[in-house]
Amino acid sequence: MHAQSHWMNLAESRVDPYDGDRVRLLSLRIENKAAHADFGSELEAYGGGSANVCCIWPQIVRTAAQFPFIEDVNISIEGRTEDILKP
């Protein structure tokens, strides 16, 4: 009963959990068993500091690594690989 009332409250809410900028995947290429994922600048517009950074990086890596032919994952933001996803 409690879970049902909670769900109804969420359904009746006017708050969109997806409100705001979405993170864009600008390109994804596979070369020599490595996935190269280039994201839009929205990936850096996170809150939560180091705790959030510690979650974002592994999520991307684990998503790509679920494919058995991927052995390495490289992440970039609008072509930049240096100094990205820092708290």
Backbone as CSV, one residue per row, in Angstrom:
resi,resn,N_x,N_y,N_z,CA_x,CA_y,CA_z,C_x,C_y,C_z
1,MET,0.830,-1.193,0.000,0.000,0.000,0.000,0.874,1.257,0.000
2,HIS,1.894,1.255,0.839,2.769,2.422,0.899,3.467,2.658,-0.435
3,ALA,3.970,1.596,-1.045,4.657,1.728,-2.338,3.713,2.251,-3.402
4,GLN,2.458,1.800,-3.357,1.487,2.250,-4.351,1.212,3.738,-4.191
5,SER,1.046,4.220,-2.970,0.778,5.644,-2.772,1.993,6.469,-3.174
6,HIS,3.197,5.962,-2.916,4.412,6.667,-3.328,4.465,6.774,-4.845
7,TRP,4.153,5.686,-5.544,4.155,5.689,-7.006,3.140,6.697,-7.532
8,MET,1.962,6.743,-6.928,0.933,7.679,-7.386,1.402,9.111,-7.186
9,ASN,2.089,9.387,-6.079,2.601,10.730,-5.844,3.614,11.119,-6.917
10,LEU,4.479,10.181,-7.288,5.445,10.457,-8.345,4.744,10.673,-9.680
11,ALA,3.731,9.876,-9.952,3.015,9.989,-11.218,2.262,11.315,-11.313
12,GLU,1.780,11.798,-10.186,1.024,13.048,-10.180,1.934,14.272,-10.129
13,SER,3.181,14.055,-9.815,4.138,15.147,-9.713,4.373,15.789,-11.067
14,ARG,4.614,17.061,-11.053,4.899,17.775,-12.293,6.411,17.915,-12.525
15,VAL,7.208,17.309,-11.664,8.659,17.366,-11.805,9.094,16.307,-12.811
16,ASP,9.800,16.731,-13.812,10.321,15.812,-14.820,11.730,15.405,-14.412
17,PRO,11.956,14.118,-14.101,13.305,13.703,-13.685,14.330,13.857,-14.801
18,TYR,13.871,14.026,-16.025,14.773,14.178,-17.155,14.851,15.623,-17.619
19,ASP,14.411,16.543,-16.762,14.456,17.953,-17.109,15.907,18.423,-17.110
20,GLY,16.248,19.235,-18.063,17.611,19.744,-18.146,18.324,19.183,-19.359
21,ASP,19.579,19.546,-19.475,20.370,19.111,-20.623,20.647,17.617,-20.546
22,ARG,20.487,16.952,-21.667,20.812,15.535,-21.768,22.264,15.421,-22.222
23,VAL,22.920,14.393,-21.774,24.297,14.159,-22.208,24.240,13.549,-23.603
24,ARG,24.944,14.164,-24.529,24.977,13.680,-25.913,26.213,12.819,-26.138
25,LEU,26.012,11.712,-26.810,27.122,10.904,-27.282,27.384,11.386,-28.700
26,LEU,28.486,12.119,-28.885,28.781,12.718,-30.184,29.289,11.684,-31.176
27,SER,30.085,10.756,-30.694,30.559,9.689,-31.578,30.999,8.498,-30.754
28,LEU,30.931,7.356,-31.391,31.420,6.124,-30.790,32.045,5.314,-31.911
29,ARG,33.302,4.970,-31.722,33.962,4.144,-32.730,34.730,3.032,-32.033
30,ILE,34.857,1.932,-32.742,35.574,0.778,-32.232,36.776,0.556,-33.139
31,GLU,37.953,0.558,-32.541,39.195,0.312,-33.277,40.100,-0.567,-32.428
32,ASN,40.585,-1.646,-33.015,41.542,-2.522,-32.332,41.081,-2.913,-30.928
33,LYS,39.849,-3.336,-30.820,39.250,-3.797,-29.558,39.093,-2.695,-28.516
34,ALA,39.166,-1.442,-28.944,38.989,-0.304,-28.029,37.778,0.522,-28.469
35,ALA,36.947,0.872,-27.501,35.813,1.754,-27.754,36.260,3.185,-27.465
36,HIS,35.990,4.083,-28.390,36.315,5.496,-28.238,34.990,6.260,-28.208
37,ALA,34.619,6.758,-27.035,33.351,7.453,-26.861,33.610,8.940,-26.628
38,ASP,33.033,9.768,-27.482,33.187,11.219,-27.365,31.833,11.809,-26.985
39,PHE,31.784,12.467,-25.826,30.544,13.019,-25.292,30.501,14.532,-25.446
40,GLY,29.294,15.083,-25.368,29.113,16.533,-25.368,29.498,17.120,-24.022
41,SER,29.601,18.426,-23.978,30.045,19.128,-22.767,29.088,18.944,-21.594
42,GLU,27.881,18.477,-21.844,26.923,18.256,-20.755,27.445,17.238,-19.744
43,LEU,28.337,16.368,-20.193,28.884,15.357,-19.284,29.641,15.998,-18.127
44,GLU,30.164,17.195,-18.334,30.895,17.892,-17.272,29.989,18.761,-16.401
45,ALA,28.741,18.895,-16.761,27.817,19.770,-16.033,27.111,18.991,-14.921
46,TYR,27.871,18.224,-14.174,27.319,17.414,-13.108,27.488,18.119,-11.776
47,GLY,26.698,17.714,-10.819,26.880,18.164,-9.450,27.358,16.976,-8.640
48,GLY,27.737,17.192,-7.451,28.091,16.082,-6.582,29.569,15.852,-6.402
49,GLY,30.399,16.600,-7.082,31.837,16.524,-6.881,32.440,15.171,-7.179
50,SER,33.419,14.797,-6.363,34.198,13.588,-6.632,33.354,12.321,-6.551
51,ALA,32.338,12.306,-5.701,31.489,11.114,-5.607,30.784,10.851,-6.934
52,ASN,30.331,11.896,-7.577,29.651,11.737,-8.858,30.637,11.342,-9.954
53,VAL,31.813,11.939,-9.962,32.836,11.596,-10.949,33.206,10.121,-10.806
54,CYS,33.298,9.659,-9.574,33.647,8.254,-9.330,32.573,7.303,-9.825
55,CYS,31.379,7.810,-10.078,30.294,6.976,-10.616,30.207,7.067,-12.133
56,ILE,30.425,8.240,-12.693,30.261,8.444,-14.131,31.255,7.606,-14.930
57,TRP,32.513,7.694,-14.590,33.551,7.005,-15.350,33.294,5.496,-15.405
58,PRO,33.093,4.823,-14.264,32.845,3.371,-14.315,31.565,3.005,-15.060
59,GLN,30.548,3.849,-14.997,29.312,3.549,-15.729,29.571,3.482,-17.228
60,ILE,30.343,4.421,-17.726,30.653,4.439,-19.158,31.508,3.219,-19.516
61,VAL,32.536,2.969,-18.715,33.447,1.854,-18.994,32.707,0.519,-18.939
62,ARG,31.895,0.325,-17.919,31.176,-0.948,-17.780,30.140,-1.137,-18.883
63,THR,29.528,-0.077,-19.314,28.563,-0.182,-20.411,29.252,-0.662,-21.675
64,ALA,30.381,-0.077,-21.999,31.113,-0.485,-23.206,31.724,-1.871,-23.042
65,ALA,32.222,-2.176,-21.855,32.927,-3.436,-21.623,31.998,-4.644,-21.577
66,GLN,30.692,-4.421,-21.598,29.773,-5.556,-21.599,29.851,-6.340,-22.912
67,PHE,30.427,-5.724,-23.931,30.592,-6.402,-25.203,31.929,-7.142,-25.181
68,PRO,31.920,-8.429,-25.462,33.134,-9.234,-25.283,34.306,-8.819,-26.174
69,PHE,34.056,-8.118,-27.239,35.144,-7.720,-28.136,35.801,-6.407,-27.719
70,ILE,35.310,-5.768,-26.651,35.889,-4.512,-26.150,36.858,-4.829,-25.023
71,GLU,38.115,-4.413,-25.184,39.140,-4.632,-24.154,39.595,-3.330,-23.502
72,ASP,39.300,-2.198,-24.138,39.721,-0.901,-23.610,38.651,0.127,-23.941
73,VAL,38.526,1.142,-23.091,37.539,2.195,-23.312,38.231,3.545,-23.144
74,ASN,38.083,4.397,-24.130,38.639,5.755,-24.091,37.491,6.749,-24.108
75,ILE,37.537,7.689,-23.195,36.465,8.674,-23.055,37.023,10.053,-23.374
76,SER,36.261,10.809,-24.151,36.627,12.206,-24.419,35.367,13.061,-24.336
77,ILE,35.586,14.348,-24.144,34.493,15.321,-24.119,34.799,16.364,-25.179
78,GLU,33.986,16.348,-26.215,34.169,17.221,-27.373,35.611,17.177,-27.882
79,GLY,36.142,15.961,-27.946,37.487,15.741,-28.480,38.610,15.854,-27.463
80,ARG,38.316,16.366,-26.270,39.360,16.524,-25.249,39.473,15.262,-24.409
81,THR,40.680,14.837,-24.161,40.909,13.695,-23.286,41.646,14.096,-22.010
82,GLU,42.321,15.220,-22.040,43.056,15.695,-20.864,42.114,16.493,-19.952
83,ASP,42.302,16.306,-18.670,41.595,17.112,-17.666,40.074,17.023,-17.752
84,ILE,39.557,15.830,-18.039,38.105,15.669,-18.079,37.645,14.857,-16.876
85,LEU,36.413,15.059,-16.496,35.781,14.359,-15.366,36.626,14.449,-14.107
86,LYS,36.987,15.658,-13.764,37.734,15.921,-12.528,36.771,16.525,-11.516
87,PRO,36.914,16.146,-10.234,36.036,16.732,-9.201,36.313,18.195,-8.956
